[in-house]
Amino acid sequence: MSDSSAPATSGSAAHDPTGAPGAALTTADGVPLKQSLNRAIRRSRIKALLLVAPLLVFIGLAFVMPIFDMLSRSVDNPEVSTYLPRTSEVLVDWDGEGLPEEAAYAALAQDLAAGLKARNLGRVASRLNYEKSGMRSLFMKSARRAGRMEAPYKAALIKADEDWEDPDIWRLIKRESSPLTASYYLAAVDRQFSPTGEIVEKPEYLQIHVSLFIRTFWMSAAITGLCLLLAYPVAWLLATLPASRGNLLMILVLLPFWTSLLVRTTTWIAILQQQGVLNDMLVGVGILAEEARIQMIYNKTGTIIAMTHILLPFMILPLYSVMKTIPPSYMHAARSLGAGPITAFRRVYFPQTLPGIGAGSILVFILSIGYYITPALVGGQSGRFITNFIAYHMQTSLNWGLAAAIGSILLVVVILFYLVYNRLIGVDKVKLG
């Protein structure tokens, strides 16, 4: 009896120094064990947070903040209310019928004179010019005379320019005096506000963005499909060849990543132009006559070929990572059970590669719709994407609000595409490596 109870007493003393029944367990320095464990867990969490803090800061500054800035710019509309404060205040009470009262004309004359003196009138004039052509010249012309105007200001402004007798101009100023606007999003889908405030289509000769969206999406889908057709057999070879040959082929797949994107794109210009390498070869072997050289650059064809080459590795690598995990015995078993090569591939091998197909397709499609430099260099007028017009509005027309609205629509489309894919297939089944 004494021998059997001795170990129990010794073990109890090791965990409970006081020996008292029900006493809390403590560490060697007398701190309760539970409290010590909580401290250790808290310290480990703080260390982990400090390790990832630089990455979180980078993501916030380089990714999250630009997105929020883009979304805010797409609806931000401070110009009219900021640079025409008196006019905006007076027009709040105007019902939009007929012409406003003398007070509105007087307020406008004061705002024009003040804006010309402060050298900020061009901002509001350009903003309104986005909505109605000719507004900038109207504002600048009237502003140069506003400092010499005297009451009645209505007659003076109409004398300076008869357009001030147009109620539609005043309705435009009233509508755009709001700090938020939907005008940029409407312009991004070729719509606009009518003078009465209704949403209508733009004139046909101004409808460009919707067709560009459609072109971007179908060309991106075509590029994704071509990448899949070309990448599937290459990935299969990578997964089935012996290691020595497979490694050599993998080097060839990764080789484009070691070359500048600009160099790869301009190389296609030399290859695809009418006097380029490919046409010379076709003429040399007699497939084409000298006068029948094909125009394969500065059009949709050039964009699709160049972007397929550039994005092909992004399809090969996910496919390879999935195919490498498929045991060859599965196909052997299917063949031994009487299935033909096509049936075995269709019913056994291909379904197992769907996660790689999904991962590669998502990656290539999303990269395609956001490409800029390649369509700009090889696409000409017919092969450019909507991203090229985002750059145009950012750099040339300086309509940053419209550029932000187009970018926001692209962002929403990508998110919707992701959600649909997740709903139908499941993102958890995607394998990137």
C-alpha positions, 0 to 999 in steps of 0.5 A: 500500500505504501509503495503504491501511494508514494508516486501519487504523492510525489507527482501531486507535490510537483504540480501543487507546491503548497500541497493544499487540495484545490490550490491553483497551479503556479510556475516556479516564480509563483505566477499562476500557470493560466496567467503565464500561459496567457502572457506567452500566447499574447507575446507570440501573437504580438511577435507575429503581428510585428512580423507581418506589420510591414506587409500589412502597411505595404498592402494598405498603402499600395493597394487598399488606399488607391482603391478607395481613392479611385472609388471616391474620385468616381463620385466626387464633384467639388468643383462647382460648389467650391468655385461657384459658391454664390451661384450654387447657393442661389440655385438651391431654391430655383425650381429649374423652370425658365430662367433663374432670377436676377440674384442668380445672374448677380451671383454668377458674375461675382463668382466669375470675376473672383474665379478669374482673379484667383486663377481657378475658374478653369477647373470648374469650366473644364468640369462643366465642359465634360458634361456639355461641350462649349462650357469652358469657352463660355465661362472664360469669355464671360469671366473676362467681362464680369469684372466690368459688369453692372446691374442688371447682371442678367442683361449684362451676362446675356449681352456678353454671351447669348448662351446664358439665356439657355435654361439648360445651362443653368440646369446643368450648373444646378445639377453639378453643384452637388458634391457627389455625382453619378455623371462619371458612371453614366459617361462610362456606360455611354449615358448622360443626364438630359436637360430635364435630369433624365438618364438618356443615351449619348449621341451615337458618335459619342458612344465608345466606352460600352463597345470598348468594354465588350471588346476587352471582355471578348478579347480577354476570353479569346486570349484565355481560351488560346492560352488554355489550348496551348498550355494544356499539352505543354503542361502535360509534357512537363508533368510526364517527361523524365526529370532531365527533359522536363527541367529543360522544358520548364526553363523554356517556359520560364524564360520569358519572365527573364525578358522585359515585357516591353522587349517581348512586345516590341519583338512581336512588332518586328515579327508580325508587321507586313514586312516582318519575319512571319510574312517574309517566311510565308512569301518565301515558301509560296503560301502568300504572294508578295502583294498579299502580305497579311496585316497582323499588327496594329489590330485585334490579331496582333493584340491577341497573339502578343498577349497570348504569348505573354500570358501563356506561362500563367496558364502553364504553371497552374496546370502543371502543378495539378497534373504533376499530382495525378498518378499515371496509374489512373490512366493505366487502370482505365485502359486496362478496364477497356476504356479507349485513350479518348474515353480514359482522358475524358472521364479520368484524366481531364476532370482531375485537371479542372482545378488547374484549368480554373486557376489558370483561367482566372489568372489569365482572364483577370490579367488580360482585362487589366493589360495596358502596354501590349494593346497600346503598342500592338493593338492600333485603333481596333485592338486597344482595351478599355484600359488604354482609355483609362490612361487617356483620361488620366494623361490627356483629357485629365478627366480623372473622375471618368477614369476612376469610374471606368476603373471601378466598373472593371473592379466590380466586373472582376469581383463578380467574375470571382463570385460566379466562379466561386459559386459554380466551381469553388475557389477552394478547389483552385490550385496554383502550385 
